[in-house]
Amino acid sequence: MDFGSLLSQFQQDVKKVASAEISTTSTRRPETEEHIEGSQSTSKRARVDYSDISSFPSVEEVYCICPADVSTGGPEALHQLCDQINGLKTSISAYMLYVNTGRNGVRFAHRAQKLECYGAYNAPTSRKNPLLEPEETTLLIWPECWTDEMLDFLLDTSPKAAQCAIWWLSVNNNTGRFKDWRRNDILHLYQSEYARQHLEKNGAKHIHAMTEYIPDRITFDSPKERKIDVLYNPLKGMHYTDDILKRSQQSINFSPIGAGEGGRNRISPEQVRALLKQAKVYIDFGPHPGMDRLPREAALSGCVVVTNVEGAAGFQKDVPLPPKYKIKSFDPDAVHTLLKDLIDNFGERTKDMDDYRDWINGQKFTMKKYVVSLIEEIVTKRQKKSST
């Protein structure tokens, strides 16, 4: 689907919205760490209803709320979003708002700095704390794991004080905590078709596509010699993987992605990539809470990828592998036969991943289209309406 069609579809979705609420944020950075804690709120004021989403003020600043000093897929996606918004060079500015969480809720990590691994992104660290004294023209983008903290923030701030969005980088990691589906003042961004259907099923009012991508530092690699037959994630789907290990370990060389006993200790991203480049096959029989990065990184590293159909892996839009590489009904003997074929004929079978690799390489451009569409909705359309 081209960008024009995507934008047209999103505009049609927006027209279906009957009512909406709003809030927005931005403030000076304090000298000490601040936090938002619902139990300390001195008053709970009724929020303002709006006739439709176009009644929201035009956004001037975006803050991507991100855990401080963490280098995993979710935080990197938030840096990518910040970078993409700034890369459009519009009137809107985006910043990273680093926070820590604890028993008292979300705390502004005022000493946090961008990690070196995110240095390539135009994602400046916020010198303000928009959680403390929110303003109308700021949008806070919260990861789906912090919806409770977002709702506390909305409850504790005055009417028309904070525009908020949830970026559903996964479904399962929210563990069903978010239940306020009737709210009109929250924008839902979805990273996967799995998340989109979850939002629609629950009646989310305002939804918008927002993908992410495998960073440019990870490129296709296909060395001549690969010492590992099958690589697996020891933290996901081991009840299935254990069965195939028992069936095949005498004839197939398996290796976990990790260190220590059973590979259960985390290793660095660089070490993960080194392992992927030594393997012929990567298997992932986990829950796939979103469009996971590891299968995509494995494919770009030259592996043949085999998954189940749980979570996002059950949607071809999220994991567009050839059907024979998606295990619908787990049978250790059938999986063993498939793996042996992939290993013995690796030179040919790895070509089956070419379309998947092309799709992965196109995700950065797709993200830019979605960001353009988002800015059209939260800035351009509102500016036009306010000028009439």
Secondary structure, DSSP 4 states (H G I P E B T S, - for coil): --HHHHHHHHHHHHHT---EE------BPPSS--EE-GGG-S--PPPPEESSGGGSPPP-EEEEEEETT--SHHHHHHHHHHHHHHHT-SS-EEEEEEEEEETTEEEE-TT----GGGTTS--PBPSB-TTTS--TTEEEEEEGGGHHHHHHHHHHSPTT--EEEEEES-SGGGTT----TT-SSEEEEESSHHHHHHHHHHT-SEEEE------TT------S---EEEEE-TTS-HHHHHHHHHHHTTTS-EEESSBSGGG-B---HHHHHHHHTTEEEEEE-S---SS-HHHHHHHHTT-EEEE-SSGGGG-TTTS---GGGB-SS--HHHHHHHHHHHHHTHHHHGGGGHHHHHHHHTHHHHHHHHHHHHHIIIIIHHHHHHT-
